[in-house]
């Protein structure tokens, strides 16, 4: 992650205020972290898993957009929730 945690948390606060540009920027900044989480989760899955890290991140993004931004305390909390969403997606697929 290239950005300082304070910048990411600021983007999250802007997103909470309804700033759609901030939402895009936040996901762009956290995308590599989200893919890392997805790769780690998929490495524990069966070998014939059809989801790719990119696919898992994109599916998780759609679910994360349904969550009220007020629920996220900071960017670390956002990443933890994203990991839980990804795990749930894998469980649903199984």
C-alpha angles and dihedrals in degrees: 000000000000100000125079115254091244091059091051092048089049089053089050091052090049089050089052087055090057099261104152092188088058089052091055092045092049093052091045091052094045097039095100090049091049091050090049090054090047092050091050093050093046092049088068093051129093115284095247093058109147098204119090123206089255092050092048092050092049093048089048090050090057091052093044090055088062091060118090107251088224087072092070116084096190141333093282090055089047090055092048091052090047090054091051091049090051092049090050091051090054091048090049091051093049 
